[in-house]
Amino acid sequence: MIMGFELSIILAYAFGLILLYIVGWILLIPIKLIIKLIWNGVIGGAMLLLVNLIGGIFGITIVINPINALIAGFLGVPGVILLLILQYIL
């Protein structure tokens, strides 16, 4: 009887640890996504500013409006390159 009681406690702890791991993993995924979006937004905004500062010397500028800011924010550096390519195509 004593051995069965200890086994049930060990199983309860193991189940609790597994459940805690699963809940932590589920909550961690959105945090990683939010951090990635914030990082891309910062890098994209810095690239827009850099392109306008340095590119202004050569006549290459990107108008900063909400749509361009969203593209640069979600995609980061590839978004700024996309905006430059689209500007010269259109």
C-alpha positions as CSV (number, residue, x, y, z in Angstrom):
1,M,0.0,0.0,0.0
2,I,2.8,2.4,0.8
3,M,4.5,1.6,-2.5
4,G,1.3,2.3,-4.5
5,F,0.9,5.6,-2.8
6,E,4.4,6.7,-3.7
7,L,3.9,5.6,-7.3
8,S,0.7,7.7,-7.7
9,I,2.5,10.8,-6.3
10,I,5.4,10.3,-8.7
11,L,2.9,9.8,-11.6
12,A,1.0,13.0,-10.5
13,Y,4.3,15.0,-10.5
14,A,5.3,13.6,-13.9
15,F,1.9,14.5,-15.3
16,G,2.1,18.0,-13.8
17,L,5.5,18.5,-15.3
18,I,4.5,17.3,-18.7
19,L,1.4,19.5,-18.6
20,L,3.5,22.5,-17.5
21,Y,5.9,21.9,-20.4
22,I,3.0,21.8,-22.9
23,V,1.4,25.0,-21.6
24,G,4.7,26.8,-21.6
25,W,5.4,25.7,-25.1
26,I,2.0,26.9,-26.3
27,L,2.5,30.3,-24.7
28,L,6.1,30.6,-25.9
29,I,5.3,30.4,-29.7
30,P,3.2,33.6,-29.8
31,I,5.9,35.4,-27.8
32,K,8.6,34.3,-30.3
33,L,6.3,35.6,-33.2
34,I,5.8,38.9,-31.5
35,I,9.5,39.4,-30.8
36,K,10.3,38.5,-34.4
37,L,7.7,41.0,-35.7
38,I,9.1,43.7,-33.4
39,W,12.6,43.0,-34.5
40,N,11.6,43.1,-38.2
41,G,9.8,46.4,-37.6
42,V,12.8,48.0,-36.0
43,I,15.2,46.7,-38.7
44,G,12.8,47.7,-41.5
45,G,12.3,51.2,-40.1
46,A,16.0,51.7,-39.8
47,M,16.6,50.5,-43.3
48,L,13.9,52.9,-44.6
49,L,15.7,55.7,-42.8
50,L,19.1,54.6,-44.0
51,V,17.9,54.3,-47.6
52,N,16.4,57.8,-47.5
53,L,19.5,59.4,-45.8
54,I,22.2,57.7,-48.0
55,G,20.0,57.2,-51.1
56,G,19.0,60.9,-51.0
57,I,22.5,61.7,-52.2
58,F,22.0,59.6,-55.3
59,G,18.4,60.5,-55.8
60,I,17.0,57.2,-54.4
61,T,14.3,57.7,-51.8
62,I,11.3,55.7,-50.6
63,V,8.3,57.7,-49.4
64,I,7.4,56.7,-45.9
65,N,3.7,56.1,-45.6
66,P,1.6,53.5,-43.7
67,I,1.7,50.9,-46.5
68,N,5.4,51.1,-47.0
69,A,6.0,51.1,-43.2
70,L,3.9,47.9,-42.9
71,I,5.8,46.2,-45.8
72,A,9.1,47.1,-44.3
73,G,8.0,46.2,-40.8
74,F,6.7,42.8,-41.6
75,L,9.4,41.8,-44.1
76,G,12.4,43.7,-42.7
77,V,15.3,44.1,-45.1
78,P,13.7,42.1,-47.9
79,G,10.7,44.4,-47.7
80,V,12.8,47.5,-48.2
81,I,14.5,45.8,-51.2
82,L,11.0,44.9,-52.5
83,L,9.9,48.6,-52.1
84,L,13.0,49.7,-54.0
85,I,12.4,47.3,-56.9
86,L,8.7,48.2,-57.0
87,Q,9.5,51.9,-57.1
88,Y,11.6,51.4,-60.2
89,I,9.2,49.0,-61.9
90,L,6.2,51.2,-61.4
